[in-house]
Amino acid sequence: MQNLQGAGAVVTGAGHGIGRALAARLVAEGARVVVNDLDEDACRSTAEELGATAAPGDCSSDAGVRALVDAATATLGRIDVFLANAGIDRTQPDSLQASDEDWAAMIDTNVMAHVRAARALVPRWLGDGGGGRFVVTASAAGLLTMIGAAPYSVTKHAAVGFAEWLSVTYGHRGIAVQAICPQGVQTRMLDQAGPLKDLLTRDAALTPEQVADAWVDSLADDRFLVLPHPEVGAYYAARAADPDAWLASMRRLQAKVDQLTGAGQ
Ligand SMILES: NC(=O)c1ccc[n+]([C@@H]2O[C@H](COP(=O)([O-])OP(=O)(O)OC[C@H]3O[C@@H](n4cnc5c(N)ncnc54)[C@H](O)[C@@H]3O)[C@@H](O)[C@H]2O)c1
């Protein structure tokens, strides 16, 4: 089991929500933590409240990631754990008409941020022989699909796919990789989900702290998939066992949503 006591940890998107809770739990476990967020004020106030170090900035661009990794390495000496948590959802009522700009922004933040962070970190971890832990906050939308949200579902599938590839490729060389895949979590993102909020909270929405607890619990057996909502494991198994039956049930759900929102009338 990874010992977090004294570990050097970085959390992106830690100004609010799940990232903030992950950072708080890391501090409580005795880790030395660098928090990042695009929202500079939120980043600095999180750092001050938790006793962490602020490294505000964009964790999705290549230059932003490299600046973050350099700043965090200067502060921590070594990054042992990197939590690529920042994510965005620009879902509009008609996902098919989402603009190229929205697709590009979500691909950048929900996928390329992880690719760029791994690109900066993995060679360092392999080079110093000390291993490392790379944790992606993906989503249940990356294992199943999210009704009404094409760019979010597609980019979260890519996030899980990239994490899986990293685990396959570097796991035997001492690099641990995990994907946290929650359903509804009580954060600003859920508040902004509009008509989808009811659907996302059909199974109880968790607090960000419960997600952070689920991640720390997962370290005991080093599971790749961290499922704070255990029911997601059952849905994922059902999807794999019979994709057509699963799709039929999702279509029934979509039809109910169409009725509620008056879509297609
Ligand atoms: N809330 C949910 O129901 C839910 C469910 C499943 C997965 N997730 C995922 O959890 C992660 C955290 O989401 P949250 O619910 O805490 O949302 P949130 O909006 O409360 O927090 C996300 C934080 O990321 C920051 N951020 C966004 N883009 C950034 C960038 N380029 N660089 C640095 N910081 C950036 C934001 O400023 C914000 O502080 C996301 O990846 C999200 O997709 C959320």
PDBQT file of the ligand as one rigid body, heavy atoms in Angstrom, charges set to zero:
ROOT
HETATM    1  N1  LIG A 301     -19.246  16.488  -9.858  1.00  0.00    +0.000 N 
HETATM    2  C1  LIG A 301     -19.555  15.340 -10.434  1.00  0.00    +0.000 C 
HETATM    3  O1  LIG A 301     -20.717  14.881 -10.395  1.00  0.00    +0.000 OA
HETATM    4  C2  LIG A 301     -18.471  14.519 -11.123  1.00  0.00    +0.000 A 
HETATM    5  C3  LIG A 301     -18.752  13.177 -11.428  1.00  0.00    +0.000 A 
HETATM    6  C4  LIG A 301     -17.778  12.419 -12.063  1.00  0.00    +0.000 A 
HETATM    7  C5  LIG A 301     -16.547  12.966 -12.370  1.00  0.00    +0.000 A 
HETATM    8  N2  LIG A 301     -16.289  14.267 -12.078  1.00  0.00    +0.000 N 
HETATM    9  C6  LIG A 301     -14.964  14.795 -12.425  1.00  0.00    +0.000 C 
HETATM   10  O2  LIG A 301     -14.316  15.219 -11.236  1.00  0.00    +0.000 OA
HETATM   11  C7  LIG A 301     -13.339  16.218 -11.548  1.00  0.00    +0.000 C 
HETATM   12  C8  LIG A 301     -13.516  17.397 -10.609  1.00  0.00    +0.000 C 
HETATM   13  O3  LIG A 301     -14.797  17.967 -10.866  1.00  0.00    +0.000 OA
HETATM   14  P1  LIG A 301     -15.664  18.721  -9.758  1.00  0.00    +0.000 P 
HETATM   15  O4  LIG A 301     -17.002  18.102  -9.759  1.00  0.00    +0.000 OA
HETATM   16  O5  LIG A 301     -14.889  18.840  -8.498  1.00  0.00    +0.000 OA
HETATM   17  O6  LIG A 301     -15.829  20.120 -10.511  1.00  0.00    +0.000 OA
HETATM   18  P2  LIG A 301     -15.561  21.624 -10.023  1.00  0.00    +0.000 P 
HETATM   19  O7  LIG A 301     -16.001  22.447 -11.174  1.00  0.00    +0.000 OA
HETATM   20  O8  LIG A 301     -16.155  21.848  -8.681  1.00  0.00    +0.000 OA
HETATM   21  O9  LIG A 301     -13.978  21.694  -9.871  1.00  0.00    +0.000 OA
HETATM   22  C9  LIG A 301     -13.126  21.569 -10.983  1.00  0.00    +0.000 C 
HETATM   23  C10 LIG A 301     -11.951  22.502 -10.773  1.00  0.00    +0.000 C 
HETATM   24  O10 LIG A 301     -11.051  22.330 -11.882  1.00  0.00    +0.000 OA
HETATM   25  C11 LIG A 301     -10.573  23.634 -12.223  1.00  0.00    +0.000 C 
HETATM   26  N3  LIG A 301     -10.081  23.610 -13.607  1.00  0.00    +0.000 N 
HETATM   27  C12 LIG A 301     -10.812  23.481 -14.746  1.00  0.00    +0.000 A 
HETATM   28  N4  LIG A 301      -9.998  23.530 -15.819  1.00  0.00    +0.000 NA
HETATM   29  C13 LIG A 301      -8.728  23.685 -15.348  1.00  0.00    +0.000 A 
HETATM   30  C14 LIG A 301      -7.452  23.806 -15.967  1.00  0.00    +0.000 A 
HETATM   31  N5  LIG A 301      -7.320  23.777 -17.303  1.00  0.00    +0.000 N 
HETATM   32  N6  LIG A 301      -6.376  23.964 -15.174  1.00  0.00    +0.000 NA
HETATM   33  C15 LIG A 301      -6.488  23.994 -13.820  1.00  0.00    +0.000 A 
HETATM   34  N7  LIG A 301      -7.673  23.887 -13.180  1.00  0.00    +0.000 NA
HETATM   35  C16 LIG A 301      -8.781  23.736 -13.944  1.00  0.00    +0.000 A 
HETATM   36  C17 LIG A 301     -11.755  24.558 -12.019  1.00  0.00    +0.000 C 
HETATM   37  O11 LIG A 301     -11.353  25.911 -11.895  1.00  0.00    +0.000 OA
HETATM   38  C18 LIG A 301     -12.360  23.981 -10.735  1.00  0.00    +0.000 C 
HETATM   39  O12 LIG A 301     -11.828  24.590  -9.584  1.00  0.00    +0.000 OA
HETATM   40  C19 LIG A 301     -13.563  16.557 -13.028  1.00  0.00    +0.000 C 
HETATM   41  O13 LIG A 301     -12.606  15.882 -13.812  1.00  0.00    +0.000 OA
HETATM   42  C20 LIG A 301     -14.962  16.029 -13.303  1.00  0.00    +0.000 C 
HETATM   43  O14 LIG A 301     -15.159  15.725 -14.660  1.00  0.00    +0.000 OA
HETATM   44  C21 LIG A 301     -17.226  15.059 -11.444  1.00  0.00    +0.000 A 
ENDROOT
TORSDOF 0
